[in-house]
Amino acid sequence: MTGAALSEPKRTAPIGLLVKALGGLRQSVAGIAAGIFVLRDQGPIFWVALAVIVVVMLIQIVAAWLQWHRLTYHVGAEDIRLESGVLARAARSVPYERIQDVSLEQGPLARLFGLVEVRFETGAGGADDLSLTYLTVPEGEALRELVRARRDDLPEAGGAGEPAAPPATTLFAMGPRRVLTFGLFEFSLAVIAVLFGVTQQFDFLLPFDIWDFDLWQENLAGPGAQLAGLGLAAQVLGGLLAAASLIALGLATGVVRTSLREWGFLLERTERGFRRRRGMFTRTDVVMPVHRVQAMTLGTRLLRRLFGWHGLSFVSLAQDAGSANHVVAPFGKVEELWPVARAAGFTPPADHASWHRACPAYRFDSMLLAAMIGVVPAAGLVGFGYYAFALIPLAIGTVLALGNWIAWQNALHTLDARQILSRRGWLAPRLDIAPRVKLQSVDFRQGPLGRWHGYGTLHLGLAGGTFEIPGIPEARAREVRTAVLASIAEADFSALNRG
């Protein structure tokens, strides 16, 4: 697909109509089956309902064909335009400079027919984004490269006599064993919520009333009495088996969900930037230019930390599945992740870095406010004579105050020649790094207690995300603000790396 070929209005792939029809049928098959089941003994009413369903489906097919026929896209020199509508026509135009990313996504049906959905992300999300459903895979890849080339003022790929692009370099990959291990740490009981929702929607298909609690009590009375008669050891064993079954279900759900999302995970450094591909049935192909990376986050969770596993994500101008962070290495060792971070221009904190904590007055105020959450209800209980019950909110307030002290102890920040770094968390530590040159603004805010004790929160404007340092003393805030503004003022943004 060349630039000349794209100068004329084009339509999406006709075979995409079949994919959309099958997808719509898949979503409505449960309702159709339920209707047929309910009306199966109603004689003529059943055949009338079946005929109505067939007519409705035919109308949907005709409407889909008209929508496809009336939808055209045009890739011009300055923007990409989309015209759609059967009776009322609508035209959308998105300039190339507003397009933050172009991603390709393939669902199971699309992969079967060799099609791809092309998404143009503007960074605003929602209705402001643009998508083409569906193009063939070669058309989608060529269109993505062409739009990126025009957006970044780069030579368009595919021209005669142009040198071949350098081969992609693999930065991070996860094989089946790594993905399955990752799934074991993604414990989830979502399947229970799904089953609950299904029983709510289709409870009329069950041979009994699932919401009849008297029936459940009667059915469980016999086994419950038998279990109680077996003694304490048998009851404990039954409880352990139930807990083990729940844990096994959560682990299995986590493995399945993670495998579907992360299967075949591959991150490469290409001429255009970081290219990430993943997914078992729904395959996504996202390329993020290096110069659009605004910050990085290196984090972990409690159980993962015990085994040395961490995750790396980049903050970008575009969104990744509704999140501001692009996951570039979701499950790896620290020594595997830092080469990926370095490829984006980040460097780890130096061993001799001077880390700063929040103001001690901020620690005291935070602990005091947290303790008051327990002290106030405890005082009320004491006033009504419930002295023993007052210990419960007091214990909660104490735990909250201790948690704030631990959070203060592990919340640190520092500056180096190019970056600002923030470290927080004890059981699940997290490191955030942002290049000082890419920060947009510096805002220092103080509440009543902060003005009284001389501290506040430093908000650093970051395109696509947030970066803040709470409880920073006024003198330190002025020091950080001066350093950051000096870096911004000295930068020639037109000369920044656009690789």
Beta strands, then each sheet from edge to edge (+ up, - down):
strand 1: 72-75
strand 2: 79-84
strand 3: 90-95
strand 4: 101-106
strand 5: 115-121
strand 6: 130-136
strand 7: 169-173
strand 8: 266-269
strand 9: 274-278
strand 10: 283-288
strand 11: 293-299
strand 12: 310-320
strand 13: 323-332
strand 14: 356-357
strand 15: 412-415
strand 16: 419-424
strand 17: 430-435
strand 18: 439-445
strand 19: 455-462
strand 20: 465-473
sheet 1: 1+ 2- 3+
sheet 2: 6+ 5- 4+ 10- 9+ 8- 7+
sheet 3: 13+ 12- 11+ 17- 16+ 15- 14+
sheet 4: 18+ 19- 20+
end
